[in-house]
Amino acid sequence: MNYVLFIIFALVMEKKRLALRKLLEAVEKEILKKPNRKTLDRLSLLAGFQDWDSFQSALHGAGDEAIYGGHQEHPRPSVATDEQQKETPQ
């Protein structure tokens, strides 16, 4: 009698274990497929953008205004070398 109950218990537990494994596999696939917004924002920060929207707009050609937290770097004025200064009339 105890042996029969043990076999039934073992079969039930095996079914539950397989069901749990399938559920965990489905959850892992969904998590890997679609990262949440907070994760995307953090990845964008690592790439030098303010948030995911800024990264997406820069990636798809909206411009450089979103890089480095919304601040554009302005080009520095060029400094003339000694030879260039000699060539230009004063």
PyMOL Python script that loads the backbone (N, CA, C, O; Angstrom):
from pymol import cmd

cmd.read_pdbstr("""\
ATOM      1  N   MET A   1       0.824  -1.192   0.000  1.00  0.00           N
ATOM      2  CA  MET A   1       0.000   0.000   0.000  1.00  0.00           C
ATOM      3  C   MET A   1       0.871   1.261   0.000  1.00  0.00           C
ATOM      4  O   MET A   1       0.625   2.181  -0.781  1.00  0.00           O
ATOM      5  N   ASN A   2       1.893   1.311   0.873  1.00  0.00           N
ATOM      6  CA  ASN A   2       2.776   2.468   0.910  1.00  0.00           C
ATOM      7  C   ASN A   2       3.544   2.629  -0.401  1.00  0.00           C
ATOM      8  O   ASN A   2       3.815   3.745  -0.844  1.00  0.00           O
ATOM      9  N   TYR A   3       3.889   1.492  -1.011  1.00  0.00           N
ATOM     10  CA  TYR A   3       4.623   1.536  -2.271  1.00  0.00           C
ATOM     11  C   TYR A   3       3.782   2.187  -3.369  1.00  0.00           C
ATOM     12  O   TYR A   3       4.302   2.973  -4.160  1.00  0.00           O
ATOM     13  N   VAL A   4       2.498   1.871  -3.422  1.00  0.00           N
ATOM     14  CA  VAL A   4       1.593   2.438  -4.422  1.00  0.00           C
ATOM     15  C   VAL A   4       1.450   3.945  -4.208  1.00  0.00           C
ATOM     16  O   VAL A   4       1.466   4.710  -5.173  1.00  0.00           O
ATOM     17  N   LEU A   5       1.313   4.367  -2.977  1.00  0.00           N
ATOM     18  CA  LEU A   5       1.197   5.801  -2.689  1.00  0.00           C
ATOM     19  C   LEU A   5       2.494   6.537  -3.069  1.00  0.00           C
ATOM     20  O   LEU A   5       2.466   7.657  -3.579  1.00  0.00           O
ATOM     21  N   PHE A   6       3.602   5.887  -2.810  1.00  0.00           N
ATOM     22  CA  PHE A   6       4.893   6.496  -3.169  1.00  0.00           C
ATOM     23  C   PHE A   6       5.014   6.673  -4.686  1.00  0.00           C
ATOM     24  O   PHE A   6       5.468   7.718  -5.152  1.00  0.00           O
ATOM     25  N   ILE A   7       4.616   5.673  -5.447  1.00  0.00           N
ATOM     26  CA  ILE A   7       4.667   5.744  -6.918  1.00  0.00           C
ATOM     27  C   ILE A   7       3.744   6.852  -7.418  1.00  0.00           C
ATOM     28  O   ILE A   7       4.138   7.618  -8.297  1.00  0.00           O
ATOM     29  N   ILE A   8       2.542   6.956  -6.888  1.00  0.00           N
ATOM     30  CA  ILE A   8       1.599   8.005  -7.295  1.00  0.00           C
ATOM     31  C   ILE A   8       2.170   9.378  -6.950  1.00  0.00           C
ATOM     32  O   ILE A   8       2.119  10.305  -7.758  1.00  0.00           O
ATOM     33  N   PHE A   9       2.716   9.496  -5.734  1.00  0.00           N
ATOM     34  CA  PHE A   9       3.311  10.760  -5.310  1.00  0.00           C
ATOM     35  C   PHE A   9       4.474  11.152  -6.241  1.00  0.00           C
ATOM     36  O   PHE A   9       4.596  12.313  -6.631  1.00  0.00           O
ATOM     37  N   ALA A  10       5.317  10.181  -6.589  1.00  0.00           N
ATOM     38  CA  ALA A  10       6.464  10.441  -7.468  1.00  0.00           C
ATOM     39  C   ALA A  10       5.994  10.887  -8.854  1.00  0.00           C
ATOM     40  O   ALA A  10       6.578  11.800  -9.438  1.00  0.00           O
ATOM     41  N   LEU A  11       4.963  10.262  -9.377  1.00  0.00           N
ATOM     42  CA  LEU A  11       4.445  10.648 -10.697  1.00  0.00           C
ATOM     43  C   LEU A  11       3.857  12.050 -10.685  1.00  0.00           C
ATOM     44  O   LEU A  11       4.060  12.822 -11.623  1.00  0.00           O
ATOM     45  N   VAL A  12       3.130  12.379  -9.625  1.00  0.00           N
ATOM     46  CA  VAL A  12       2.538  13.713  -9.502  1.00  0.00           C
ATOM     47  C   VAL A  12       3.645  14.771  -9.402  1.00  0.00           C
ATOM     48  O   VAL A  12       3.572  15.815 -10.051  1.00  0.00           O
ATOM     49  N   MET A  13       4.650  14.498  -8.600  1.00  0.00           N
ATOM     50  CA  MET A  13       5.753  15.453  -8.439  1.00  0.00           C
ATOM     51  C   MET A  13       6.534  15.632  -9.741  1.00  0.00           C
ATOM     52  O   MET A  13       6.986  16.737 -10.044  1.00  0.00           O
ATOM     53  N   GLU A  14       6.693  14.575 -10.498  1.00  0.00           N
ATOM     54  CA  GLU A  14       7.390  14.684 -11.786  1.00  0.00           C
ATOM     55  C   GLU A  14       6.595  15.564 -12.753  1.00  0.00           C
ATOM     56  O   GLU A  14       7.177  16.376 -13.473  1.00  0.00           O
ATOM     57  N   LYS A  15       5.277  15.408 -12.772  1.00  0.00           N
ATOM     58  CA  LYS A  15       4.436  16.256 -13.626  1.00  0.00           C
ATOM     59  C   LYS A  15       4.549  17.723 -13.211  1.00  0.00           C
ATOM     60  O   LYS A  15       4.639  18.612 -14.057  1.00  0.00           O
ATOM     61  N   LYS A  16       4.543  17.960 -11.912  1.00  0.00           N
ATOM     62  CA  LYS A  16       4.667  19.336 -11.423  1.00  0.00           C
ATOM     63  C   LYS A  16       6.034  19.913 -11.775  1.00  0.00           C
ATOM     64  O   LYS A  16       6.140  21.083 -12.142  1.00  0.00           O
ATOM     65  N   ARG A  17       7.076  19.098 -11.666  1.00  0.00           N
ATOM     66  CA  ARG A  17       8.423  19.562 -11.997  1.00  0.00           C
ATOM     67  C   ARG A  17       8.518  19.933 -13.482  1.00  0.00           C
ATOM     68  O   ARG A  17       9.107  20.956 -13.832  1.00  0.00           O
ATOM     69  N   LEU A  18       7.941  19.106 -14.347  1.00  0.00           N
ATOM     70  CA  LEU A  18       7.962  19.405 -15.779  1.00  0.00           C
ATOM     71  C   LEU A  18       7.140  20.652 -16.104  1.00  0.00           C
ATOM     72  O   LEU A  18       7.536  21.455 -16.948  1.00  0.00           O
ATOM     73  N   ALA A  19       6.005  20.813 -15.439  1.00  0.00           N
ATOM     74  CA  ALA A  19       5.180  22.003 -15.663  1.00  0.00           C
ATOM     75  C   ALA A  19       5.915  23.261 -15.212  1.00  0.00           C
ATOM     76  O   ALA A  19       5.869  24.290 -15.886  1.00  0.00           O
ATOM     77  N   LEU A  20       6.588  23.175 -14.079  1.00  0.00           N
ATOM     78  CA  LEU A  20       7.352  24.316 -13.589  1.00  0.00           C
ATOM     79  C   LEU A  20       8.503  24.646 -14.529  1.00  0.00           C
ATOM     80  O   LEU A  20       8.776  25.818 -14.787  1.00  0.00           O
ATOM     81  N   ARG A  21       9.171  23.633 -15.037  1.00  0.00           N
ATOM     82  CA  ARG A  21      10.261  23.865 -15.990  1.00  0.00           C
ATOM     83  C   ARG A  21       9.748  24.576 -17.250  1.00  0.00           C
ATOM     84  O   ARG A  21      10.379  25.517 -17.731  1.00  0.00           O
ATOM     85  N   LYS A  22       8.617  24.131 -17.776  1.00  0.00           N
ATOM     86  CA  LYS A  22       8.038  24.776 -18.964  1.00  0.00           C
ATOM     87  C   LYS A  22       7.675  26.230 -18.678  1.00  0.00           C
ATOM     88  O   LYS A  22       7.906  27.111 -19.506  1.00  0.00           O
ATOM     89  N   LEU A  23       7.108  26.472 -17.508  1.00  0.00           N
ATOM     90  CA  LEU A  23       6.750  27.840 -17.139  1.00  0.00           C
ATOM     91  C   LEU A  23       7.993  28.719 -17.048  1.00  0.00           C
ATOM     92  O   LEU A  23       7.994  29.840 -17.556  1.00  0.00           O
ATOM     93  N   LEU A  24       9.043  28.228 -16.412  1.00  0.00           N
ATOM     94  CA  LEU A  24      10.275  29.006 -16.285  1.00  0.00           C
ATOM     95  C   LEU A  24      10.919  29.265 -17.643  1.00  0.00           C
ATOM     96  O   LEU A  24      11.436  30.358 -17.875  1.00  0.00           O
ATOM     97  N   GLU A  25      10.898  28.296 -18.532  1.00  0.00           N
ATOM     98  CA  GLU A  25      11.442  28.496 -19.875  1.00  0.00           C
ATOM     99  C   GLU A  25      10.658  29.571 -20.621  1.00  0.00           C
ATOM    100  O   GLU A  25      11.250  30.408 -21.302  1.00  0.00           O
ATOM    101  N   ALA A  26       9.339  29.557 -20.498  1.00  0.00           N
ATOM    102  CA  ALA A  26       8.517  30.569 -21.158  1.00  0.00           C
ATOM    103  C   ALA A  26       8.802  31.959 -20.606  1.00  0.00           C
ATOM    104  O   ALA A  26       8.884  32.924 -21.366  1.00  0.00           O
ATOM    105  N   VAL A  27       8.955  32.066 -19.286  1.00  0.00           N
ATOM    106  CA  VAL A  27       9.248  33.358 -18.664  1.00  0.00           C
ATOM    107  C   VAL A  27      10.618  33.856 -19.102  1.00  0.00           C
ATOM    108  O   VAL A  27      10.769  35.036 -19.420  1.00  0.00           O
ATOM    109  N   GLU A  28      11.613  32.984 -19.124  1.00  0.00           N
ATOM    110  CA  GLU A  28      12.950  33.382 -19.559  1.00  0.00           C
ATOM    111  C   GLU A  28      12.947  33.873 -20.996  1.00  0.00           C
ATOM    112  O   GLU A  28      13.589  34.876 -21.308  1.00  0.00           O
ATOM    113  N   LYS A  29      12.235  33.185 -21.871  1.00  0.00           N
ATOM    114  CA  LYS A  29      12.161  33.621 -23.270  1.00  0.00           C
ATOM    115  C   LYS A  29      11.534  35.005 -23.383  1.00  0.00           C
ATOM    116  O   LYS A  29      12.004  35.843 -24.151  1.00  0.00           O
ATOM    117  N   GLU A  30      10.478  35.242 -22.620  1.00  0.00           N
ATOM    118  CA  GLU A  30       9.797  36.538 -22.678  1.00  0.00           C
ATOM    119  C   GLU A  30      10.682  37.644 -22.124  1.00  0.00           C
ATOM    120  O   GLU A  30      10.718  38.747 -22.669  1.00  0.00           O
ATOM    121  N   ILE A  31      11.393  37.352 -21.047  1.00  0.00           N
ATOM    122  CA  ILE A  31      12.279  38.355 -20.465  1.00  0.00           C
ATOM    123  C   ILE A  31      13.406  38.683 -21.431  1.00  0.00           C
ATOM    124  O   ILE A  31      13.756  39.850 -21.603  1.00  0.00           O
ATOM    125  N   LEU A  32      13.975  37.670 -22.058  1.00  0.00           N
ATOM    126  CA  LEU A  32      15.070  37.903 -22.990  1.00  0.00           C
ATOM    127  C   LEU A  32      14.595  38.583 -24.268  1.00  0.00           C
ATOM    128  O   LEU A  32      15.369  39.278 -24.926  1.00  0.00           O
ATOM    129  N   LYS A  33      13.342  38.389 -24.618  1.00  0.00           N
ATOM    130  CA  LYS A  33      12.819  38.971 -25.845  1.00  0.00           C
ATOM    131  C   LYS A  33      12.566  40.471 -25.705  1.00  0.00           C
ATOM    132  O   LYS A  33      12.883  41.234 -26.618  1.00  0.00           O
ATOM    133  N   LYS A  34      12.010  40.900 -24.595  1.00  0.00           N
ATOM    134  CA  LYS A  34      11.616  42.294 -24.416  1.00  0.00           C
ATOM    135  C   LYS A  34      12.158  42.838 -23.098  1.00  0.00           C
ATOM    136  O   LYS A  34      11.527  42.656 -22.057  1.00  0.00           O
ATOM    137  N   PRO A  35      13.306  43.496 -23.120  1.00  0.00           N
ATOM    138  CA  PRO A  35      13.776  44.105 -21.867  1.00  0.00           C
ATOM    139  C   PRO A  35      12.862  45.260 -21.471  1.00  0.00           C
ATOM    140  O   PRO A  35      12.266  45.910 -22.330  1.00  0.00           O
ATOM    141  N   ASN A  36      12.756  45.510 -20.178  1.00  0.00           N
ATOM    142  CA  ASN A  36      11.863  46.577 -19.747  1.00  0.00           C
ATOM    143  C   ASN A  36      12.497  47.949 -19.977  1.00  0.00           C
ATOM    144  O   ASN A  36      13.681  48.050 -20.299  1.00  0.00           O
ATOM    145  N   ARG A  37      11.717  48.975 -19.811  1.00  0.00           N
ATOM    146  CA  ARG A  37      12.137  50.346 -20.123  1.00  0.00           C
ATOM    147  C   ARG A  37      13.321  50.802 -19.265  1.00  0.00           C
ATOM    148  O   ARG A  37      14.214  51.495 -19.752  1.00  0.00           O
ATOM    149  N   LYS A  38      13.323  50.414 -18.006  1.00  0.00           N
ATOM    150  CA  LYS A  38      14.400  50.815 -17.104  1.00  0.00           C
ATOM    151  C   LYS A  38      15.737  50.246 -17.577  1.00  0.00           C
ATOM    152  O   LYS A  38      16.760  50.928 -17.519  1.00  0.00           O
ATOM    153  N   THR A  39      15.728  49.013 -18.040  1.00  0.00           N
ATOM    154  CA  THR A  39      16.946  48.388 -18.563  1.00  0.00           C
ATOM    155  C   THR A  39      17.417  49.103 -19.814  1.00  0.00           C
ATOM    156  O   THR A  39      18.614  49.340 -19.979  1.00  0.00           O
ATOM    157  N   LEU A  40      16.501  49.449 -20.691  1.00  0.00           N
ATOM    158  CA  LEU A  40      16.861  50.155 -21.931  1.00  0.00           C
ATOM    159  C   LEU A  40      17.439  51.530 -21.622  1.00  0.00           C
ATOM    160  O   LEU A  40      18.397  51.953 -22.269  1.00  0.00           O
ATOM    161  N   ASP A  41      16.872  52.235 -20.644  1.00  0.00           N
ATOM    162  CA  ASP A  41      17.405  53.544 -20.252  1.00  0.00           C
ATOM    163  C   ASP A  41      18.821  53.417 -19.704  1.00  0.00           C
ATOM    164  O   ASP A  41      19.683  54.240 -20.012  1.00  0.00           O
ATOM    165  N   ARG A  42      19.061  52.402 -18.905  1.00  0.00           N
ATOM    166  CA  ARG A  42      20.403  52.213 -18.339  1.00  0.00           C
ATOM    167  C   ARG A  42      21.424  51.854 -19.417  1.00  0.00           C
ATOM    168  O   ARG A  42      22.559  52.329 -19.375  1.00  0.00           O
ATOM    169  N   LEU A  43      21.037  51.033 -20.369  1.00  0.00           N
ATOM    170  CA  LEU A  43      21.945  50.711 -21.477  1.00  0.00           C
ATOM    171  C   LEU A  43      22.249  51.957 -22.300  1.00  0.00           C
ATOM    172  O   LEU A  43      23.375  52.136 -22.764  1.00  0.00           O
ATOM    173  N   SER A  44      21.262  52.808 -22.481  1.00  0.00           N
ATOM    174  CA  SER A  44      21.467  54.048 -23.223  1.00  0.00           C
ATOM    175  C   SER A  44      22.434  54.966 -22.495  1.00  0.00           C
ATOM    176  O   SER A  44      23.257  55.629 -23.126  1.00  0.00           O
ATOM    177  N   LEU A  45      22.340  55.010 -21.172  1.00  0.00           N
ATOM    178  CA  LEU A  45      23.291  55.815 -20.388  1.00  0.00           C
ATOM    179  C   LEU A  45      24.718  55.330 -20.590  1.00  0.00           C
ATOM    180  O   LEU A  45      25.640  56.137 -20.705  1.00  0.00           O
ATOM    181  N   LEU A  46      24.904  54.019 -20.635  1.00  0.00           N
ATOM    182  CA  LEU A  46      26.238  53.482 -20.879  1.00  0.00           C
ATOM    183  C   LEU A  46      26.777  53.886 -22.243  1.00  0.00           C
ATOM    184  O   LEU A  46      27.985  54.049 -22.415  1.00  0.00           O
ATOM    185  N   ALA A  47      25.886  54.047 -23.208  1.00  0.00           N
ATOM    186  CA  ALA A  47      26.289  54.438 -24.550  1.00  0.00           C
ATOM    187  C   ALA A  47      26.467  55.946 -24.676  1.00  0.00           C
ATOM    188  O   ALA A  47      26.870  56.425 -25.736  1.00  0.00           O
ATOM    189  N   GLY A  48      26.175  56.712 -23.614  1.00  0.00           N
ATOM    190  CA  GLY A  48      26.378  58.155 -23.634  1.00  0.00           C
ATOM    191  C   GLY A  48      25.142  58.969 -23.958  1.00  0.00           C
ATOM    192  O   GLY A  48      25.254  60.146 -24.300  1.00  0.00           O
ATOM    193  N   PHE A  49      23.972  58.375 -23.858  1.00  0.00           N
ATOM    194  CA  PHE A  49      22.728  59.080 -24.142  1.00  0.00           C
ATOM    195  C   PHE A  49      21.943  59.267 -22.857  1.00  0.00           C
ATOM    196  O   PHE A  49      22.151  58.552 -21.877  1.00  0.00           O
ATOM    197  N   GLN A  50      21.036  60.238 -22.873  1.00  0.00           N
ATOM    198  CA  GLN A  50      20.255  60.556 -21.682  1.00  0.00           C
ATOM    199  C   GLN A  50      19.248  59.464 -21.347  1.00  0.00           C
ATOM    200  O   GLN A  50      19.082  59.110 -20.180  1.00  0.00           O
ATOM    201  N   ASP A  51      18.578  58.931 -22.356  1.00  0.00           N
ATOM    202  CA  ASP A  51      17.603  57.872 -22.134  1.00  0.00           C
ATOM    203  C   ASP A  51      17.399  57.108 -23.437  1.00  0.00           C
ATOM    204  O   ASP A  51      18.043  57.403 -24.444  1.00  0.00           O
ATOM    205  N   TRP A  52      16.507  56.131 -23.414  1.00  0.00           N
ATOM    206  CA  TRP A  52      16.271  55.272 -24.570  1.00  0.00           C
ATOM    207  C   TRP A  52      15.720  56.064 -25.749  1.00  0.00           C
ATOM    208  O   TRP A  52      16.105  55.814 -26.891  1.00  0.00           O
ATOM    209  N   ASP A  53      14.834  57.007 -25.492  1.00  0.00           N
ATOM    210  CA  ASP A  53      14.274  57.808 -26.581  1.00  0.00           C
ATOM    211  C   ASP A  53      15.358  58.624 -27.276  1.00  0.00           C
ATOM    212  O   ASP A  53      15.355  58.735 -28.502  1.00  0.00           O
ATOM    213  N   SER A  54      16.279  59.192 -26.516  1.00  0.00           N
ATOM    214  CA  SER A  54      17.375  59.958 -27.099  1.00  0.00           C
ATOM    215  C   SER A  54      18.249  59.069 -27.963  1.00  0.00           C
ATOM    216  O   SER A  54      18.671  59.465 -29.049  1.00  0.00           O
ATOM    217  N   PHE A  55      18.520  57.867 -27.476  1.00  0.00           N
ATOM    218  CA  PHE A  55      19.317  56.919 -28.245  1.00  0.00           C
ATOM    219  C   PHE A  55      18.611  56.554 -29.538  1.00  0.00           C
ATOM    220  O   PHE A  55      19.238  56.527 -30.598  1.00  0.00           O
ATOM    221  N   GLN A  56      17.318  56.274 -29.468  1.00  0.00           N
ATOM    222  CA  GLN A  56      16.563  55.896 -30.658  1.00  0.00           C
ATOM    223  C   GLN A  56      16.513  57.035 -31.675  1.00  0.00           C
ATOM    224  O   GLN A  56      16.662  56.798 -32.873  1.00  0.00           O
ATOM    225  N   SER A  57      16.306  58.264 -31.211  1.00  0.00           N
ATOM    226  CA  SER A  57      16.231  59.382 -32.152  1.00  0.00           C
ATOM    227  C   SER A  57      17.582  59.631 -32.806  1.00  0.00           C
ATOM    228  O   SER A  57      17.635  59.965 -33.989  1.00  0.00           O
ATOM    229  N   ALA A  58      18.679  59.477 -32.063  1.00  0.00           N
ATOM    230  CA  ALA A  58      20.007  59.643 -32.660  1.00  0.00           C
ATOM    231  C   ALA A  58      20.315  58.497 -33.614  1.00  0.00           C
ATOM    232  O   ALA A  58      20.941  58.700 -34.654  1.00  0.00           O
ATOM    233  N   LEU A  59      19.881  57.310 -33.266  1.00  0.00           N
ATOM    234  CA  LEU A  59      20.135  56.142 -34.094  1.00  0.00           C
ATOM    235  C   LEU A  59      19.403  56.231 -35.424  1.00  0.00           C
ATOM    236  O   LEU A  59      19.911  55.780 -36.451  1.00  0.00           O
ATOM    237  N   HIS A  60      18.233  56.802 -35.404  1.00  0.00           N
ATOM    238  CA  HIS A  60      17.417  56.886 -36.618  1.00  0.00           C
ATOM    239  C   HIS A  60      17.522  58.240 -37.312  1.00  0.00           C
ATOM    240  O   HIS A  60      16.673  58.582 -38.135  1.00  0.00           O
ATOM    241  N   GLY A  61      18.557  59.010 -36.984  1.00  0.00           N
ATOM    242  CA  GLY A  61      18.860  60.211 -37.745  1.00  0.00           C
ATOM    243  C   GLY A  61      18.216  61.487 -37.292  1.00  0.00           C
ATOM    244  O   GLY A  61      18.091  62.404 -38.103  1.00  0.00           O
ATOM    245  N   ALA A  62      17.798  61.613 -36.053  1.00  0.00           N
ATOM    246  CA  ALA A  62      17.174  62.853 -35.606  1.00  0.00           C
ATOM    247  C   ALA A  62      18.209  63.911 -35.261  1.00  0.00           C
ATOM    248  O   ALA A  62      17.846  65.061 -35.015  1.00  0.00           O
ATOM    249  N   GLY A  63      19.480  63.557 -35.234  1.00  0.00           N
ATOM    250  CA  GLY A  63      20.519  64.551 -34.962  1.00  0.00           C
ATOM    251  C   GLY A  63      21.342  64.195 -33.757  1.00  0.00           C
ATOM    252  O   GLY A  63      21.135  63.163 -33.119  1.00  0.00           O
ATOM    253  N   ASP A  64      22.289  65.076 -33.452  1.00  0.00           N
ATOM    254  CA  ASP A  64      23.203  64.832 -32.348  1.00  0.00           C
ATOM    255  C   ASP A  64      22.796  65.549 -31.070  1.00  0.00           C
ATOM    256  O   ASP A  64      23.560  65.549 -30.105  1.00  0.00           O
ATOM    257  N   GLU A  65      21.632  66.151 -31.035  1.00  0.00           N
ATOM    258  CA  GLU A  65      21.265  66.933 -29.867  1.00  0.00           C
ATOM    259  C   GLU A  65      21.049  66.066 -28.626  1.00  0.00           C
ATOM    260  O   GLU A  65      21.072  66.580 -27.508  1.00  0.00           O
ATOM    261  N   ALA A  66      20.842  64.783 -28.803  1.00  0.00           N
ATOM    262  CA  ALA A  66      20.582  63.927 -27.648  1.00  0.00           C
ATOM    263  C   ALA A  66      21.853  63.326 -27.061  1.00  0.00           C
ATOM    264  O   ALA A  66      21.800  62.696 -26.005  1.00  0.00           O
ATOM    265  N   ILE A  67      22.959  63.503 -27.702  1.00  0.00           N
ATOM    266  CA  ILE A  67      24.201  62.902 -27.220  1.00  0.00           C
ATOM    267  C   ILE A  67      24.720  63.677 -26.026  1.00  0.00           C
ATOM    268  O   ILE A  67      24.605  64.901 -25.969  1.00  0.00           O
ATOM    269  N   TYR A  68      25.279  62.972 -25.092  1.00  0.00           N
ATOM    270  CA  TYR A  68      25.890  63.541 -23.895  1.00  0.00           C
ATOM    271  C   TYR A  68      24.924  64.413 -23.108  1.00  0.00           C
ATOM    272  O   TYR A  68      25.249  65.542 -22.740  1.00  0.00           O
ATOM    273  N   GLY A  69      23.752  63.889 -22.856  1.00  0.00           N
ATOM    274  CA  GLY A  69      22.803  64.566 -21.984  1.00  0.00           C
ATOM    275  C   GLY A  69      22.177  65.800 -22.593  1.00  0.00           C
ATOM    276  O   GLY A  69      21.715  66.676 -21.862  1.00  0.00           O
ATOM    277  N   GLY A  70      22.148  65.895 -23.907  1.00  0.00           N
ATOM    278  CA  GLY A  70      21.500  67.015 -24.555  1.00  0.00           C
ATOM    279  C   GLY A  70      22.422  68.185 -24.846  1.00  0.00           C
ATOM    280  O   GLY A  70      21.965  69.196 -25.379  1.00  0.00           O
ATOM    281  N   HIS A  71      23.688  68.086 -24.520  1.00  0.00           N
ATOM    282  CA  HIS A  71      24.624  69.179 -24.764  1.00  0.00           C
ATOM    283  C   HIS A  71      25.488  68.851 -25.970  1.00  0.00           C
ATOM    284  O   HIS A  71      26.173  67.829 -26.013  1.00  0.00           O
ATOM    285  N   GLN A  72      25.435  69.738 -26.935  1.00  0.00           N
ATOM    286  CA  GLN A  72      26.283  69.551 -28.101  1.00  0.00           C
ATOM    287  C   GLN A  72      27.655  70.117 -27.818  1.00  0.00           C
ATOM    288  O   GLN A  72      27.801  71.134 -27.141  1.00  0.00           O
ATOM    289  N   GLU A  73      28.648  69.450 -28.343  1.00  0.00           N
ATOM    290  CA  GLU A  73      29.981  70.004 -28.236  1.00  0.00           C
ATOM    291  C   GLU A  73      30.192  70.939 -29.419  1.00  0.00           C
ATOM    292  O   GLU A  73      29.952  70.557 -30.565  1.00  0.00           O
ATOM    293  N   HIS A  74      30.640  72.160 -29.147  1.00  0.00           N
ATOM    294  CA  HIS A  74      30.873  73.126 -30.194  1.00  0.00           C
ATOM    295  C   HIS A  74      32.319  73.027 -30.639  1.00  0.00           C
ATOM    296  O   HIS A  74      33.212  72.829 -29.815  1.00  0.00           O
ATOM    297  N   PRO A  75      32.556  73.162 -31.922  1.00  0.00           N
ATOM    298  CA  PRO A  75      33.932  73.067 -32.389  1.00  0.00           C
ATOM    299  C   PRO A  75      34.761  74.235 -31.856  1.00  0.00           C
ATOM    300  O   PRO A  75      34.284  75.366 -31.767  1.00  0.00           O
ATOM    301  N   ARG A  76      35.983  73.943 -31.515  1.00  0.00           N
ATOM    302  CA  ARG A  76      36.874  74.985 -31.022  1.00  0.00           C
ATOM    303  C   ARG A  76      37.428  75.767 -32.201  1.00  0.00           C
ATOM    304  O   ARG A  76      37.673  75.195 -33.264  1.00  0.00           O
ATOM    305  N   PRO A  77      37.627  77.063 -32.027  1.00  0.00           N
ATOM    306  CA  PRO A  77      38.226  77.831 -33.125  1.00  0.00           C
ATOM    307  C   PRO A  77      39.652  77.345 -33.341  1.00  0.00           C
ATOM    308  O   PRO A  77      40.385  77.055 -32.395  1.00  0.00           O
ATOM    309  N   SER A  78      40.015  77.268 -34.600  1.00  0.00           N
ATOM    310  CA  SER A  78      41.354  76.769 -34.903  1.00  0.00           C
ATOM    311  C   SER A  78      42.387  77.850 -34.598  1.00  0.00           C
ATOM    312  O   SER A  78      42.149  79.040 -34.804  1.00  0.00           O
ATOM    313  N   VAL A  79      43.506  77.414 -34.117  1.00  0.00           N
ATOM    314  CA  VAL A  79      44.593  78.322 -33.794  1.00  0.00           C
ATOM    315  C   VAL A  79      45.583  78.272 -34.959  1.00  0.00           C
ATOM    316  O   VAL A  79      46.042  77.204 -35.362  1.00  0.00           O
ATOM    317  N   ALA A  80      45.892  79.430 -35.475  1.00  0.00           N
ATOM    318  CA  ALA A  80      46.804  79.495 -36.621  1.00  0.00           C
ATOM    319  C   ALA A  80      48.224  79.202 -36.165  1.00  0.00           C
ATOM    320  O   ALA A  80      48.665  79.654 -35.108  1.00  0.00           O
ATOM    321  N   THR A  81      48.922  78.441 -36.982  1.00  0.00           N
ATOM    322  CA  THR A  81      50.321  78.153 -36.683  1.00  0.00           C
ATOM    323  C   THR A  81      51.177  79.358 -37.066  1.00  0.00           C
ATOM    324  O   THR A  81      50.693  80.302 -37.690  1.00  0.00           O
ATOM    325  N   ASP A  82      52.430  79.316 -36.693  1.00  0.00           N
ATOM    326  CA  ASP A  82      53.343  80.419 -37.013  1.00  0.00           C
ATOM    327  C   ASP A  82      53.454  80.626 -38.513  1.00  0.00           C
ATOM    328  O   ASP A  82      53.489  81.768 -38.971  1.00  0.00           O
ATOM    329  N   GLU A  83      53.510  79.551 -39.290  1.00  0.00           N
ATOM    330  CA  GLU A  83      53.632  79.667 -40.748  1.00  0.00           C
ATOM    331  C   GLU A  83      52.379  80.287 -41.352  1.00  0.00           C
ATOM    332  O   GLU A  83      52.474  81.093 -42.277  1.00  0.00           O
ATOM    333  N   GLN A  84      51.196  79.919 -40.835  1.00  0.00           N
ATOM    334  CA  GLN A  84      49.968  80.491 -41.357  1.00  0.00           C
ATOM    335  C   GLN A  84      49.871  81.970 -41.019  1.00  0.00           C
ATOM    336  O   GLN A  84      49.357  82.754 -41.816  1.00  0.00           O
ATOM    337  N   GLN A  85      50.360  82.360 -39.844  1.00  0.00           N
ATOM    338  CA  GLN A  85      50.311  83.766 -39.471  1.00  0.00           C
ATOM    339  C   GLN A  85      51.250  84.601 -40.352  1.00  0.00           C
ATOM    340  O   GLN A  85      50.935  85.755 -40.642  1.00  0.00           O
ATOM    341  N   LYS A  86      52.376  84.061 -40.778  1.00  0.00           N
ATOM    342  CA  LYS A  86      53.310  84.760 -41.631  1.00  0.00           C
ATOM    343  C   LYS A  86      52.727  84.993 -43.016  1.00  0.00           C
ATOM    344  O   LYS A  86      52.994  86.016 -43.647  1.00  0.00           O
ATOM    345  N   GLU A  87      51.916  84.026 -43.491  1.00  0.00           N
ATOM    346  CA  GLU A  87      51.354  84.105 -44.829  1.00  0.00           C
ATOM    347  C   GLU A  87      50.208  85.106 -44.913  1.00  0.00           C
ATOM    348  O   GLU A  87      50.002  85.703 -45.969  1.00  0.00           O
ATOM    349  N   THR A  88      49.470  85.304 -43.850  1.00  0.00           N
ATOM    350  CA  THR A  88      48.325  86.202 -43.904  1.00  0.00           C
ATOM    351  C   THR A  88      48.751  87.637 -43.688  1.00  0.00           C
ATOM    352  O   THR A  88      49.522  87.921 -42.771  1.00  0.00           O
ATOM    353  N   PRO A  89      48.257  88.564 -44.526  1.00  0.00           N
ATOM    354  CA  PRO A  89      48.613  89.982 -44.346  1.00  0.00           C
ATOM    355  C   PRO A  89      47.901  90.547 -43.129  1.00  0.00           C
ATOM    356  O   PRO A  89      46.785  90.149 -42.795  1.00  0.00           O
ATOM    357  N   GLN A  90      48.585  91.495 -42.467  1.00  0.00           N
ATOM    358  CA  GLN A  90      47.999  92.100 -41.271  1.00  0.00           C
ATOM    359  C   GLN A  90      47.541  93.496 -41.519  1.00  0.00           C
ATOM    360  O   GLN A  90      47.023  94.147 -40.611  1.00  0.00           O
TER     361      GLN A  90
END
""", "prot")
cmd.dss("prot")
cmd.show_as("cartoon", "prot")
cmd.util.cbc("prot")
cmd.orient("prot")
